[in-house]
Amino acid sequence: MMDDRPFVVERVEPGRFRLSGELDIGTVPLLGQAVADDGPVRGDLVLDLRDLTFIDSTGVRGLISLADGLDPEGVVVLAAPGPTIARVFDLMGLARHPRLRVEAAS
């Protein structure tokens, strides 16, 4: 899927990021680098996905990789995914992954 908007990872606070645009094979490294640049995550890593417009299988694998790299007590919280992104997560069974937690928008 092609979107005119670039992929952006915005650090909101330590361990919390807002993603916008498309998370795919070309942008997963940007997410990984932003999280690495933030330093070790203590506890949960929160990704606000309300502005994420597209994710492919490489993007999903990137999220799983982030989760697997956290300390044993932490999970990746996939917060507020839009309906399209939430549907991909549902189809791929991400809610069953022990290190990922999908939280609907409130």
N, C-alpha and C positions, 0 to 999 in steps of 0.2 A: 504494500500500500504506500502510495506517495503522498506526503503531506507537505505543504509549503512552509510549515513552521519547523524550525530546527528543534532538535532534542535538547532539553535543558535539564540539568540537575542543579537544584538550588538548595544549598545547606540552610536549613531553618534554624537549627540549633544542634549541638553535639548529638549525633546518633539519630537525627531526624532530617529527612530530605523531601523536597517536593519535585516530582518528575513531570515533565510536560513534553508533548510530541510523541515520537515513535521509539519504542525500545525494541531493537532488532539487532541483526548481526553487525551492523555498522556502528551502533551506539552503545551496546553492552559494555565495551571497554571504558567508555566515558563514565558510566555509572560505577563500575569497579574502581576506577581511579579516584573518583570523588569520595567514595567511601573510604578507600585506603588513605587518602590525603587527610581525612578527618581524624585519623588515629584509631587506636583500638576502641571498639564498641563495648561498653560495659552494659550488660543487660540487652534490652531489645533494640533493634534497628527499625525505625519507623519510616516507611516510604509512603508519602501522600501521593496517590495516583489519580486524583480527581481530574487532572488535566492531561493524563496519558491518553493518547488517541488510538494507539495501535501497539500490539505486542505479538511477536512471532515466537516460534519454538525456541529460538536462540535466546530471546529475551526471558522466556520462562526459565530456561536452563541457567541464565545469569542470576535470576532471583534465587534459585535453588542453591547455586554455588555460593552466593552471599550468605545464605542461611547456614550452609554447612561449614562456613568459615568463622562463624560466631563462637563466642565462649559457650560452654555447655549449658548455661542458664538462659541464654538469649534466644529469641526468635526474630524473624523478620515479619513485621506487621505490615501487611499490604492494605493500607487505609483508603477508604472511599473510592474504590475503582468504579468507573462508569459502567453502564450496562454491557457494553461490548467487551470490555476488559474482564468484567466479572463473569461473563459467559465463557470466555476462554479459560479462565481459572476453573470454572465449574466443569467444563468438558475435560480438562486435563487432571482433574482431581487434586488440585493444589491444597484444598482444605484438609486432605488426609495426610499431608506431609507434616511430620512432627515438629519441624523447625520453621514452618510458615503459618501465619494466622491471617485470614482474610477478614477485614472488618468493613461492613457496609457503611455508606455515608449516613450520618444521623440527621 
